[in-house]
Amino acid sequence: MSNDPWTASLVEERLAEAAGVLKRLPEEKVQGYFSAWPDVVHNIHESFGWHDPVLRRPWPSPGSIDRMDEAMQWLQWLERDVAKICWFRAAGERWKKICGRVGLQRTAVHQRYLFGHCVIAWKLNGHRVPRNCSRRKVIEMVQSAKG
């Protein structure tokens, strides 16, 4: 890792990468249970293999899994609703759906989203987030520090 300071956009990219890695991990299966019966064929096209192939992305590398674990630990630094908003957006959710899930308007959700990334960037750069600062002030501090 270089000595460049963390920014909110770098944090956003890392969280998006973590969500992508989590989607590509193999699904967890219960060990020891299986069926000896053949799969049910619902129509004639399935019996001859005339169906669209299922393409899957390759499994993530060990390095990307380590970065995912690190990025997911960053979410513990945030308030619960802010962490949810940051994770939902990193996973590719639309703003309207996020607003419905957390019960806030779009501007409030977007401000919490920026605040979450700024808090993570601020802490990764070795600073303490002041307790008695507004969200807007923290966002301004982080954005002014990078420039």
Secondary structure per residue as TSV (DSSP state, phi and psi in degrees):
chain	resnum	aa	ss	phi	psi
A	1	M	-	360.0	136.3
A	2	S	-	-77.9	173.0
A	3	N	S	-88.9	9.8
A	4	D	-	-64.8	141.4
A	5	P	-	-69.4	149.8
A	6	W	-	-74.0	142.7
A	7	T	-	-122.4	166.9
A	8	A	H	-62.8	-34.6
A	9	S	H	-70.2	-35.1
A	10	L	H	-66.0	-39.8
A	11	V	H	-63.5	-41.8
A	12	E	H	-61.0	-43.2
A	13	E	H	-63.6	-41.6
A	14	R	H	-67.1	-38.9
A	15	L	H	-67.4	-37.9
A	16	A	H	-65.4	-39.2
A	17	E	H	-63.2	-41.4
A	18	A	H	-62.5	-41.2
A	19	A	H	-65.7	-38.7
A	20	G	H	-65.6	-40.0
A	21	V	H	-65.0	-41.3
A	22	L	H	-63.2	-35.7
A	23	K	H	-68.4	-30.4
A	24	R	H	-86.1	-10.3
A	25	L	S	-64.5	146.7
A	26	P	-	-65.7	147.2
A	27	E	-	-72.1	149.8
A	28	E	-	-82.4	129.7
A	29	K	-	-120.5	148.1
A	30	V	-	-75.6	129.2
A	31	Q	T	-78.4	142.5
A	32	G	T	94.5	-10.8
A	33	Y	-	-109.9	131.5
A	34	F	-	-154.2	169.2
A	35	S	-	-118.6	133.5
A	36	A	-	-86.8	-8.4
A	37	W	S	-76.3	145.3
A	38	P	-	-71.6	160.1
A	39	D	-	-64.7	144.9
A	40	V	-	-76.2	131.3
A	41	V	-	-97.8	119.1
A	42	H	-	-88.5	-29.9
A	43	N	S	-145.3	171.3
A	44	I	H	-65.8	-29.8
A	45	H	H	-67.4	-33.0
A	46	E	H	-69.7	-31.7
A	47	S	H	-69.7	-26.7
A	48	F	T	-102.8	7.0
A	49	G	T	77.0	25.7
A	50	W	-	-91.6	52.4
A	51	H	S	-125.0	163.6
A	52	D	-	-68.0	137.5
A	53	P	-	-69.6	147.9
A	54	V	-	-95.2	112.5
A	55	L	-	-98.5	133.8
A	56	R	-	-124.9	146.1
A	57	R	-	-72.4	152.8
A	58	P	-	-65.7	157.3
A	59	W	-	-63.9	150.2
A	60	P	-	-70.5	155.4
A	61	S	-	-75.7	159.2
A	62	P	H	-58.7	-35.8
A	63	G	H	-64.3	-40.4
A	64	S	H	-70.6	-30.0
A	65	I	H	-68.6	-39.1
A	66	D	H	-63.6	-42.3
A	67	R	H	-64.9	-35.6
A	68	M	H	-63.7	-45.6
A	69	D	H	-60.2	-41.9
A	70	E	H	-63.8	-44.6
A	71	A	H	-67.4	-35.2
A	72	M	H	-70.1	-28.0
A	73	Q	H	-70.5	-27.3
A	74	W	H	-61.7	-31.7
A	75	L	G	-65.0	-20.2
A	76	Q	G	-70.3	-17.6
A	77	W	G	-76.7	-13.2
A	78	L	S	-101.1	162.1
A	79	E	-	-65.0	156.7
A	80	R	H	-59.5	-45.7
A	81	D	H	-68.9	-34.8
A	82	V	H	-68.4	-41.3
A	83	A	H	-63.1	-41.2
A	84	K	H	-61.4	-45.0
A	85	I	H	-62.0	-46.1
A	86	C	H	-62.6	-40.6
A	87	W	H	-71.9	-42.6
A	88	F	H	-58.4	-43.2
A	89	R	H	-69.6	-37.6
A	90	A	H	-64.4	-31.9
A	91	A	T	-79.6	-2.3
A	92	G	T	95.4	13.2
A	93	E	-	-68.5	149.8
A	94	R	-	-79.0	152.3
A	95	W	H	-58.5	-40.4
A	96	K	H	-62.6	-40.4
A	97	K	H	-68.7	-38.6
A	98	I	H	-64.0	-42.8
A	99	C	H	-59.4	-40.9
A	100	G	H	-66.8	-36.1
A	101	R	H	-70.7	-40.3
A	102	V	H	-95.6	-11.2
A	103	G	T	75.3	33.5
A	104	L	-	-127.4	162.2
A	105	Q	-	-76.2	164.2
A	106	R	H	-60.2	-41.1
A	107	T	H	-66.7	-39.2
A	108	A	H	-67.1	-40.3
A	109	V	H	-65.3	-43.7
A	110	H	H	-65.5	-38.5
A	111	Q	H	-64.8	-41.9
A	112	R	H	-65.3	-35.4
A	113	Y	H	-62.3	-49.6
A	114	L	H	-63.7	-41.5
A	115	F	H	-60.1	-43.5
A	116	G	H	-60.5	-45.6
A	117	H	H	-66.9	-36.1
A	118	C	H	-69.3	-39.6
A	119	V	H	-63.1	-43.9
A	120	I	H	-63.7	-46.2
A	121	A	H	-62.1	-41.3
A	122	W	H	-62.4	-44.0
A	123	K	H	-70.0	-37.5
A	124	L	H	-66.0	-26.7
A	125	N	T	-83.1	2.2
A	126	G	T	89.2	16.5
A	127	H	-	-102.7	160.6
A	128	R	-	-98.7	140.1
A	129	V	-	-83.5	122.6
A	130	P	-	-61.0	141.9
A	131	R	T	-73.7	-37.3
A	132	N	T	-99.5	33.4
A	133	C	-	-106.7	147.3
A	134	S	-	-76.5	165.3
A	135	R	H	-60.8	-42.6
A	136	R	H	-61.6	-39.7
A	137	K	H	-65.7	-41.3
A	138	V	H	-63.7	-42.5
A	139	I	H	-61.2	-43.4
A	140	E	H	-65.1	-39.7
A	141	M	H	-62.4	-44.4
A	142	V	H	-68.4	-41.9
A	143	Q	H	-69.5	-32.4
A	144	S	H	-76.8	-26.7
A	145	A	H	-71.1	-30.1
A	146	K	H	-78.5	-22.4
A	147	G	-	-99.2	360.0
